[in-house]
Amino acid sequence: MRLPLMLLMVASSSAASEPAATPPMGWNSWNHFADKINDATVRAQADALVSSGLRDAGYVYVNVDDTWQGERDAAGNIQSNARFPDMKALADYVHGKGLKFGLYSSPGAKTCGGFQGSLGHETQDAETYAAWGVDYLKYDLCSFQDELWKAKTEHPNDSDASKNLLIAAYRKMGDALKATGRPILYSVCEYGVDQPWMWGPELGANLWRTTNDIHDSYERMTVIGFGQAGLSKYAGPGHWNDPDMLEIGNGGMNQQEYRTHISLWALLAAPLLAGNDLTRMNPETLALLGNREIIAIDQDEAGRQGDRVRAEGHIEMWARQLADGSTVIGLFNLSRQPQTVKFDFKEFGFEGRVKVRDIWANKNLGERSGKQSFGVWGHDVILLSIKP
């Protein structure tokens, strides 16, 4: 009965005064569509979330990333551009599907794509977002880096000048969102430059990027994913480390590599934001994104992020403790060749016999104890559930 409970928590989170009791799940436009996004495409993705069953599995946010912005009107109010003729109507359409709606901006004058940012209009923009029905804001550093560089040059003897300016900028939007009275999930995107995990929660941030952008390659994905080692203590209900969006289904990796991707993100209690074209998913992509057992790990109510247990050569061993007393173990092979992984259950805090389940094989392995040996295919993972 645990899985329905997890899904119920996700589905009902809109009623919570604090968003992101569990890591947010949904879809974002950037990884696949970039600047080729428009109203019709977003509506189609929302439809696909429903028809594919992903909405019911917990993927509830539909987030429009950069390039939606038009100019400001005479009063300074942000407008959407011609590709998004009525943002309120789009949000209403998304909400009508039982989903939530997200947008993107920057603390700088311009976004990464050169569109209107929120510098000097933070309160005004937050009120506009609330009026439109926005449920999620990704706030991307972009051109505000110019302001940080200026602070460094103007205050060469103050090592904290630029960091204090950055924190103040993110605080300003966080306060503005809170003042609207609408629960809007706040995603801080400054690429881990100034350790946002140290100050994000006090600004009202629900998640913060810990790294620069992901790309649809195994090498980039693993650099980012395994680079999260040591950050687990900063994550928990309401505030999450964010190693960036999912690339599953975009074609740059094979099935084993994408399986590694979502397994690692689940162990990391990372946000699961699909970045593919949901209207063109093959069965293999849907099977990965929609795997209920993997989603339940990511959405575990205890909110404990997993961490590295051991790394040797091409092998990474990670573990995450779940609310029911079980531990999920990830055995990752970074080599292209098959590898044998050896370990002892004592490494994961288990004495005596334990019940073992191979999650991806969907197979119970019975009771085991002591030293173990598993063969892992190249660029693949074995995910084990261990219970006393």
HELIX and SHEET records of a PDB file:
HELIX    1   1 ARG A    2  ALA A   11  1                                  10    
HELIX    2   2 SER A   13  ALA A   15  5                                   3    
HELIX    3   3 TRP A   30  PHE A   33  1                                   4    
HELIX    4   4 ASP A   39  SER A   51  1                                  13    
HELIX    5   5 LEU A   54  ALA A   57  1                                   4    
HELIX    6   6 MET A   87  GLY A   96  1                                  10    
HELIX    7   7 GLU A  122  TRP A  132  1                                  11    
HELIX    8   8 PHE A  144  GLU A  154  1                                  11    
HELIX    9   9 ALA A  161  ALA A  179  1                                  19    
HELIX   10  10 PRO A  196  TRP A  199  1                                   4    
HELIX   11  11 PRO A  201  LEU A  203  5                                   3    
HELIX   12  12 TYR A  218  PHE A  226  1                                   9    
HELIX   13  13 SER A  232  TYR A  234  5                                   3    
HELIX   14  14 GLN A  255  LEU A  267  1                                  13    
HELIX   15  15 LEU A  278  ARG A  280  5                                   3    
HELIX   16  16 PRO A  283  LEU A  289  1                                   7    
HELIX   17  17 ARG A  292  ASP A  298  1                                   7    
HELIX   18  18 PHE A  345  PHE A  348  5                                   4    
SHEET    1   A 8 TRP A 240  ASP A 242  0                                        
SHEET    2   A 8 LEU A 207  ARG A 209  1                                        
SHEET    3   A 8 LEU A 185  CYS A 189  1                                        
SHEET    4   A 8 TYR A 136  ASP A 140  1                                        
SHEET    5   A 8 LYS A 100  SER A 105  1                                        
SHEET    6   A 8 TYR A  61  ASN A  63  1                                        
SHEET    7   A 8 MET A  25  ASN A  28  1                                        
SHEET    8   A 8 LEU A 272  ALA A 274  1                                        
SHEET    1   B 2 GLN A  69  ARG A  72  0                                        
SHEET    2   B 2 ILE A  78  SER A  80 -1                                        
SHEET    1   C 6 ASP A 307  GLU A 312  0                                        
SHEET    2   C 6 ILE A 315  GLN A 321 -1                                        
SHEET    3   C 6 THR A 327  ASN A 333 -1                                        
SHEET    4   C 6 VAL A 381  LYS A 387 -1                                        
SHEET    5   C 6 VAL A 354  ASP A 358 -1                                        
SHEET    6   C 6 LYS A 363  ARG A 368 -1                                        
SHEET    1   D 2 GLN A 339  ASP A 344  0                                        
SHEET    2   D 2 LYS A 371  VAL A 376 -1                                        
END                                                                             
